[in-house]
Amino acid sequence: MTKILAALLIAFACAPASAAERVVNIFNWSDYIDPGVLEDFTRETGVKVVYDTYDSNEILESRLLAGATGYDIVVPSATFLQRQIKAGVLQPVSRKRLANAVNIWSEIDGRLSSYDPGSAHAINYMWYTTGVAYNVAKIKERIGKPITSWEQVLRPENLKKLADCGVYVLDSPEDILAITLNFLKLDPNSKSESDLRRAADHLVGLRRYIKKFHSSEYINALANGDICLAIGWAGDSLQARNRAREAGSDVEIAYAIPSEGTLMSMDNLAMPIDAPHVAEAYLFIDYLLRPDVAARNTKATNFANGVGPSRALIDSSIANDPSVYPNDATMRRLFTVTTPNQPQQKFITRLWTMVKTGR
């Protein structure tokens, strides 16, 4: 017995440290968190963070539908979240296990509930608008005034004036088709094939003036002065502005929510059905719901977060910036869209391929 016990003790002593290591595996959008938050979480809890990134909902969804992702937390946008809940690839998130759930912003949570009935599967992480980011000097040179309307961007004769200095557009049919439908005075949430085709045909007419469709590269392209305009997300656009300032360049970036209104979107914390480290996932989500932590993430990303009390802790230059936290009048002009069913999604995917490739 003594020899057996001694052997067991030796085996335990020689076992790699990682055998007892607590881990949480996260799959999130690129440039979407204060890196120091990850370090501080590990320092406070002893839980190691393995952090991977993606730049489109389609990438995340393909992983989830394939199964066995190995991730504990993912961050789908609301429309994709709705479909993933129906597909059974996400598990319920119990708010009773989250001490900081009291900090959830009720207004944003209420909007999210239309995608996640009963708020059973997700908690808002960040919310934002899709608008127009642009190089102030280059736009003034070409059209003589700031961007205030979708007319200046979505009319071929107007976009043509900007093509020489570079235009990027989000690689996101959800955003771009909805905005185009609204611009054409159609229901931005329409799932009608004729409406969607009309929007796609309009975008095909713009294609020759668009340098690239991408959902993250426009940040650096704007900051470096490589392009002069992007249809992009508010937080990313303001990151581009900040990077240009930090580099000491003469590039000035502005962001506009056009007067016709635009899409409001939400990215949300959720847990795959087969998450291997559930307890650690709850720890991390609860940590993100602390007002001080949420404020740090908004400061780092320039995206508004779903933790109500955090706004008081955010620098006024961000908390009072209508690009990040729109005023009431602008909020009334924001629209949301619901999830297309599978046949509709296939049709949208085909249309989007046509928009991007011209065939």
C-alpha positions in Angstrom: 0.0 0.0 0.0 2.8 2.4 0.9 4.5 1.7 -2.5 1.3 2.3 -4.3 0.7 5.6 -2.5 4.2 6.8 -3.1 3.8 6.0 -6.8 0.6 8.0 -7.0 2.2 11.0 -5.2 5.1 10.9 -7.6 2.7 10.7 -10.6 0.7 13.7 -9.3 3.8 15.7 -8.7 5.1 15.1 -12.2 1.7 15.8 -13.9 1.8 18.9 -16.2 0.3 22.0 -14.6 -2.2 22.3 -17.4 -4.0 19.2 -16.2 -5.5 21.2 -13.3 -5.7 24.5 -15.2 -9.1 26.2 -15.5 -9.8 27.6 -19.0 -12.5 29.5 -20.8 -12.5 29.4 -24.7 -13.9 32.5 -26.3 -14.8 33.2 -30.0 -15.4 36.9 -30.5 -15.3 39.6 -33.2 -11.9 41.1 -33.9 -10.9 44.3 -32.0 -13.8 43.9 -29.7 -12.5 43.9 -26.1 -9.9 45.7 -24.0 -7.0 43.2 -23.9 -6.3 44.2 -20.4 -9.7 42.9 -19.3 -8.7 39.4 -20.3 -5.5 39.7 -18.3 -7.3 41.1 -15.3 -9.9 38.3 -15.4 -7.2 35.7 -15.3 -5.4 37.5 -12.5 -8.6 37.7 -10.4 -10.1 34.2 -11.1 -7.1 32.1 -12.1 -9.0 31.1 -15.2 -7.0 31.1 -18.4 -8.6 32.8 -21.4 -8.1 31.3 -24.9 -9.3 34.0 -27.2 -10.0 33.6 -31.0 -11.6 36.1 -33.4 -13.7 36.2 -36.5 -15.0 39.0 -38.7 -18.3 37.7 -40.0 -21.4 36.1 -38.5 -21.3 33.5 -41.3 -17.9 32.2 -40.0 -19.3 31.8 -36.5 -22.5 30.2 -37.6 -20.7 27.6 -39.8 -18.7 26.6 -36.8 -21.7 26.3 -34.6 -23.8 24.3 -37.1 -20.9 22.0 -37.7 -20.8 21.1 -33.9 -18.0 20.5 -31.5 -16.6 24.0 -31.7 -14.7 23.7 -28.4 -15.8 27.3 -27.5 -17.5 28.2 -24.2 -18.6 31.7 -25.2 -19.5 33.1 -28.7 -20.9 36.5 -29.7 -23.5 36.3 -32.5 -25.4 39.2 -33.8 -29.1 39.3 -32.9 -30.5 37.9 -36.2 -28.1 35.1 -36.3 -28.7 34.5 -32.6 -32.4 34.0 -33.3 -31.7 31.3 -35.9 -29.1 29.6 -33.8 -31.5 29.3 -30.9 -34.0 27.6 -33.2 -31.3 25.3 -34.5 -30.6 24.2 -31.0 -26.9 25.0 -31.1 -27.0 27.4 -28.1 -27.7 26.5 -24.5 -29.9 28.6 -22.1 -28.0 31.1 -20.0 -29.4 31.3 -16.4 -29.3 34.8 -15.1 -29.6 33.4 -11.6 -26.0 32.3 -12.0 -24.9 35.9 -12.8 -24.6 38.1 -9.7 -24.1 41.1 -12.0 -27.2 40.5 -14.1 -28.8 43.4 -12.1 -26.6 45.7 -14.3 -28.2 44.7 -17.6 -29.7 47.7 -19.4 -33.4 47.0 -19.6 -34.0 49.1 -22.7 -31.4 47.2 -24.7 -32.5 43.9 -23.1 -36.0 44.6 -24.2 -35.0 45.0 -27.8 -33.0 41.8 -27.7 -35.9 39.9 -26.3 -37.6 40.1 -29.8 -34.8 37.8 -31.0 -34.4 35.8 -27.8 -37.9 35.3 -26.3 -37.8 35.4 -22.5 -34.1 36.5 -22.6 -33.3 32.8 -22.1 -30.2 32.3 -24.3 -28.2 35.5 -24.5 -27.1 38.8 -22.9 -26.2 41.9 -24.8 -22.5 42.6 -25.1 -22.5 45.6 -27.4 -25.0 47.5 -29.6 -24.3 49.8 -32.5 -25.4 51.4 -35.7 -24.3 50.9 -39.3 -23.4 54.2 -40.9 -20.8 56.1 -43.0 -17.2 56.7 -41.9 -15.3 59.1 -44.1 -12.1 61.1 -44.5 -13.2 64.6 -43.9 -10.7 66.3 -46.1 -11.0 64.0 -49.1 -14.8 64.1 -49.0 -14.8 67.9 -48.8 -12.5 68.0 -51.9 -14.9 65.8 -53.9 -18.3 66.9 -52.9 -17.8 70.0 -50.8 -19.8 69.0 -47.7 -20.0 66.4 -45.0 -21.9 63.1 -45.4 -25.4 63.5 -44.0 -27.6 61.3 -46.3 -27.6 57.9 -47.9 -28.2 59.8 -51.2 -24.6 60.8 -51.1 -23.4 57.2 -51.0 -26.1 55.0 -52.5 -26.7 56.9 -55.7 -24.3 55.7 -58.4 -23.7 59.2 -59.8 -22.7 60.3 -56.3 -20.5 57.3 -55.3 -18.7 57.6 -58.6 -17.3 60.9 -57.4 -15.6 59.1 -54.5 -14.3 56.0 -56.3 -10.9 57.4 -57.0 -10.0 57.8 -53.2 -11.3 54.3 -52.2 -14.6 53.0 -50.9 -15.1 49.9 -48.7 -18.4 48.3 -47.8 -19.2 45.8 -45.1 -19.3 42.2 -46.2 -22.7 41.8 -44.5 -25.8 41.3 -46.5 -27.9 41.8 -43.3 -26.7 45.3 -43.0 -26.3 46.5 -46.5 -29.5 45.0 -48.0 -31.6 46.4 -45.1 -30.1 49.8 -45.5 -30.6 49.7 -49.3 -34.2 48.6 -48.9 -34.9 51.5 -46.6 -33.1 53.9 -49.0 -35.4 52.6 -51.8 -38.4 53.3 -49.5 -39.1 49.6 -49.1 -39.5 47.8 -45.8 -35.9 47.3 -44.5 -37.1 44.0 -42.9 -38.7 42.7 -46.2 -38.1 39.1 -47.0 -39.9 39.4 -50.4 -37.7 38.1 -53.2 -38.8 40.9 -55.5 -37.8 43.5 -52.9 -34.5 41.9 -52.1 -33.7 41.5 -55.8 -34.4 45.2 -56.3 -32.0 46.1 -53.5 -29.4 43.7 -54.9 -29.7 45.1 -58.4 -29.3 48.6 -57.0 -26.1 47.5 -55.3 -24.8 45.9 -58.4 -25.0 49.3 -60.0 -22.7 50.6 -57.3 -20.2 47.7 -57.5 -17.8 49.3 -60.0 -17.2 52.1 -57.5 -16.5 49.9 -54.5 -12.9 48.9 -53.9 -13.6 46.1 -51.4 -16.2 44.3 -49.4 -14.8 43.5 -46.0 -16.0 43.7 -42.4 -12.8 44.7 -40.6 -10.1 45.9 -42.9 -11.7 49.3 -43.4 -10.6 50.3 -39.9 -6.9 50.5 -40.8 -7.6 51.5 -44.4 -9.4 54.6 -43.1 -6.9 55.3 -40.4 -4.0 55.1 -42.9 -5.7 57.3 -45.5 -5.8 54.4 -48.0 -9.6 54.9 -48.5 -11.8 57.9 -48.1 -15.2 56.2 -47.2 -16.6 53.1 -45.7 -20.1 51.9 -44.9 -19.2 50.4 -41.5 -20.1 50.0 -37.9 -20.0 52.9 -35.5 -17.4 51.5 -33.1 -15.0 50.3 -35.8 -15.3 53.7 -37.5 -14.4 55.5 -34.3 -11.5 53.1 -33.8 -10.2 54.2 -37.2 -10.5 57.8 -36.1 -8.6 57.1 -32.9 -5.8 55.2 -34.6 -5.3 58.0 -37.0 -5.0 60.4 -34.1 -2.6 58.2 -32.2 -0.4 57.9 -35.2 -0.2 61.7 -35.4 -1.3 61.8 -39.0 -3.4 64.5 -40.6 -6.2 62.0 -41.4 -9.5 63.1 -39.8 -12.2 60.5 -39.7 -15.9 61.3 -39.1 -18.9 59.0 -38.7 -22.4 59.8 -39.8 -25.8 58.2 -39.1 -27.6 59.4 -42.3 -30.8 61.3 -41.9 -33.0 58.6 -43.4 -32.1 56.3 -40.5 -30.1 53.1 -40.4 -29.8 49.7 -38.9 -29.3 49.1 -35.2 -27.6 45.8 -34.4 -26.7 43.9 -31.2 -23.9 41.5 -30.5 -24.6 39.1 -27.7 -22.9 36.7 -25.3 -24.1 33.2 -25.7 -22.9 29.6 -24.9 -22.7 26.8 -27.4 -24.7 23.7 -26.5 -21.5 21.7 -26.1 -19.5 24.3 -24.2 -16.8 22.3 -22.3 -16.3 24.8 -19.5 -19.7 26.1 -18.4 -18.7 27.3 -14.9 -15.8 29.3 -16.3 -18.1 30.7 -19.0 -20.5 32.0 -16.4 -17.6 33.6 -14.5 -16.4 35.4 -17.6 -19.9 36.7 -18.6 -20.5 37.9 -15.0 -17.2 39.7 -15.1 -18.2 41.5 -18.3 -21.4 42.6 -16.6 -19.5 44.6 -14.1 -20.0 48.4 -14.9 -16.3 49.2 -14.6 -15.3 46.3 -16.9 -18.1 47.2 -19.4 -16.9 50.8 -19.4 -13.3 49.7 -20.2 -14.5 47.7 -23.1 -16.5 50.6 -24.5 -13.6 52.9 -24.1 -11.4 50.4 -26.0 -13.8 49.7 -28.8 -16.1 52.8 -29.0 -19.1 50.5 -29.1 -22.0 51.1 -26.7 -22.5 48.3 -24.2 -25.5 46.6 -22.7 -24.6 47.4 -19.0 -26.7 50.5 -18.0 -24.7 51.7 -15.0 -21.4 51.7 -17.0 -22.3 54.8 -18.9 -21.6 57.0 -15.8 -18.1 55.6 -15.8 -17.4 56.2 -19.5 -15.5 59.3 -20.5 -17.9 62.0 -21.6 -16.3 62.2 -25.0 -17.7 58.7 -25.7 -20.7 58.6 -23.4 -22.1 61.9 -24.9 -21.0 61.1 -28.5 -24.2 60.6 -30.5 -22.3 58.3 -32.9 -21.9 55.9 -30.0 -25.0 56.6 -27.9 -27.6 58.2 -30.3 -30.0 60.7 -28.9 -33.7 60.0 -28.6 -34.6 61.5 -32.0 -32.0 59.4 -33.8 -33.0 56.3 -31.9 -36.5 56.6 -33.3 -35.0 56.5 -36.8 -33.2 53.3 -36.2 -34.7 50.0 -37.4 -34.0 46.4 -36.7 -34.5 43.3 -38.9 -35.6 39.8 -38.1 -34.0 36.5 -39.0 -34.7 35.1 -42.5 -35.7 31.4 -42.7 -33.5 28.9 -44.4 -34.9 29.3 -47.9 -34.8 33.1 -47.6 -31.2 32.9 -46.3 -30.1 30.8 -49.3 -31.7 33.3 -51.6 -30.0 36.2 -49.8 -26.6 34.5 -50.0 -27.0 34.0 -53.7 -27.9 37.7 -54.2 -25.0 38.8 -52.1 -22.6 36.7 -54.1 -24.0 38.4 -57.2 -23.5 41.8 -55.6 -19.9 41.2 -54.7 -18.8 39.4 -57.9 -21.2 40.7 -60.5 -22.4 37.2 -61.4 
